[in-house]
Amino acid sequence: MREFDVVVVGGGNAAFCAALAAQECGASVAVLERASFEENGGNSRFTAGAIRFAYSGVDDLREVMPDLSEEEIARTDFGTYTEEQFFDDMFRVTRYRTDPVLCELLVRRSFGTMKWLRSLGVRFQPIYGRQAFQVDGRFKFWGGLTVESWGGGPGLVDSETAIAKAKGIEIRYGCRVTGLLYDGTRVTGVKVKEDGKIFDLGAKAVVLAAGGFESDPEMRARYLGPGWELARVRGTRFNTGDGIKMAQAIGAASYGNWSGCHAVGWDFNAPEFGDLAVGDGFQKHSYPFGIMVNANGRRFVDEGADFRNYTYAKYGRVILEQPGNFAWQIFDSKVAHLLRDEYRIKEVTRANAATLEDLAPQLEGVDAEAFLEEVRSYNAAVMDDVPFNPNVKDGRSTTGLHVRKSNWANRIDTGPFQAFQVGCGITFTFGGLRITGDGQVVDQDLVPIGGLYAAGEMVGGIFYFNYPGGTGLMSGAVFGRIAGTSAGLTAGS
């Protein structure tokens, strides 16, 4: 039986961070990716590449983006995003449920992990197109999210893959791990199915980084609740909970928000799973600048409750709960220039009209008369005396409505009008395995399982109900590095 010091199960950002960290400890490492080469990278390949971390200002950003130009600095207000702000966001959006030990590690190690990735050769750039609006000739970043990987999610995975190969890490595609080798005390390897053959692969330590269970409709319905089998999957079709189930099979403890997930507004006619050619383009995240209505023609959510970064990951659930599991986003011409690029792709479900009366019958599944009445009520409730400013929570709200809009409220009254039909797109599940601060999986007696570590979506206890945008990749990198380092040290001891 062939043996490695460390076997990493999975092929996304968390897996590669674990593999690279283990290799730095002197371990021989194999990365086992269930997907083929053409579909490799897990959910990381389907992201836009935004990554949240704490920074004190431009000098910190220059350490992560050394090619940031003086011209970019001069025309941009990058602001700051302190550890205290990161903690506040994590506590607020998870309703103070986030595990304090894991949250501390995530926040405190975020900047150091970004510098580590940059030192390995991963490149980053400012997110001008999606996280900054230009006002009076100057860009201003908002929502605590400033940086993305070059080439988005695909660029991140390809970069990490190239770095791993250059360092001698073995990567196997189409290699499905079906179980763990366990002697009752510690994990000693994995059971593998590859090229139609089933065999054992030995390891001194195993890192599970194989994603959540979002791509298994049966598990979604069981844990998230009835109706979740109807959601579209934003990312890879391979995240069917394998890693979680194989760990539970040897007694690993479950942890976290098992009925919760990251779910967004996603084109209603998107395919069952993510499409690599379209990537993240099916998302529709400019709703703060318009309104959303359901089949009854009624608004059902505060589109301007907060910056998109802090609401988009929970609004998919709200859309799924609407009649027919869909909604329409409505915009007029005053805000058309603020719509993100994803609204301009050809694979989009949309309606256009010069007047609201012409638009109403085009909104498939919607009560047209009720919709027109809802827009009239909404328009009458907008506080016109408050200036509109997309860069801040401007307080431009509505009054007297059953569902208030707290910020960025503009009347829907200037044609032409655009509407986009959205459903629910699930990104990843929040429930997973319980780990220690060094990334080691514990059993149901909360005793660490020898030789077994976990990272990425598989880690439970970090996110509850919601999450701050860009924290998924950061969590994968931080805990991937932690788990990989621990596994590498274990293998060498």
Steps between C-alpha positions, in 0.01 A plus 500: 500500500644835396522758777533877527570704809184704440200434277268794428147413388363768270632734235389854581655795679486345849650174372792670328570724798513184714725321253740794466519548877566128557769500233670795674536272803698254289217256440439306181150599389232368265189696402210274401238679290175318427428713193671463166766747399240688294275550804763529772511760773184443699287801578809721497505489120144636488560802724580850383813485716417767760676439830438684828782578742594759758727785390599836648539698180680528169834385640346167599334469162834561330642196678228290341497689169857627447418606144235747619583818308530854633228603257261239644579615853444865407155441351373253760378513857588149618411582859584255777352174619628434847487174691241662725280572196546144377398365843199733508386378158543135593311543827222706344421284197523170693289642785793445736497125437840467332740281697725743692818293458453445127391859441807627686724290277319611185528870575841515667669289234327647197764760410791267570343233282460746214868593527587130505300437182668797333843369604417172326419683179122550514410843359224734609340820371242759614135417425421818311222349290284366783596665829568863419287773347648812345371825646647838398784327316613289796434135579386407849493143627213393719397201707846405629587306185781635285708223343447211259731243349629557148268320261233454766437153640638320194816709517543422869464123452726496195765702682493277808509191279806623311677589825423157649626315191820705497561400862463131423154443643325213322153583367262227386182585310201269471612348829208453737562429866226270629608452861765535765738232622461502877647264757281617786757748623620693198442543129764318296393583144206502260300264283512612137312433176703599193479383137248234598730354765453505877805506724645636824743788521695535823569828677636618832238774499191583293351845439136502389420802282230353278224759537154491653185312399336767285508288184302212653126580474408230750736640765376853428139398559596300811705768671398834349132412477221428251533679168878523502525218247358760255792741536761536229863430591730794428817296491641154452285191470751301704433646846265225615614476860741211449767635732255573778340156474828309501612689810169436674534132413799477737331703773580863413283763669271721297486869578349828392191622318388184320173662391685805365680578178635770273230555237454791261276641233588296189357510150173306513583302186861420587604133466487250786869548580753773431611565143873567474450699180269742683666475840344735754302685232165348596503692830296820515629722779400856410162471674583777756443752220159369395216298644413129510145371462355151531225321306238700689657818368613599849834599649608253766844607621691817586724528194700778665540352848878506468777488243457211260799325663299446817162397358549309174598169664170480692256640244512185287315321780239776512445476123464121521224549758293719265205361298642310206852535647584809294509879497549779249751780551380833355719796400439826320740698283629719785699209643575302181864612509540346848400150396781248520639331189308181578180676386642536149585139420303326227390216732253712694125492563387859450220728384524853359236763440461874453223519760407312815164416343680325215744332738240352734359231265854391411574399860422132464306360793431840659161661570535798266240726663634434847852578375396838361320582824808400699727726296260792545498449877876463510561814292274704726696387807852596381669777702616725216659757731788266592784493240569170324856368545588142402834510686351529848190391684331824404184476711288576194208286607125454476231588752175330583550177308448152641845407366736794544793577275772641727753640251539587131126544443427659163164527333447249220367760258745568217497274196620292342453235767681170546397191695694181578350174626694332780473180697718355775860402435666308783873555540604296802360352817590625848482173696807281513757340723625622836871582508751624754697821462773308318254362244473150647164324475353386832272205571161508670670495839691812385825305498730576202515225238863420435625593154175663379461870415243708313474835325274702274124450469525181706575693819189570706451777752633800309193624313142510625199635309715724280858599426700811399583489128849375417542312828465155343830512312669661801371228731615233256848652483540559874378160613660325205833641606437410865389144420783445253763624742363277777483200268853564374637524854311186600645310205850610593476412867 
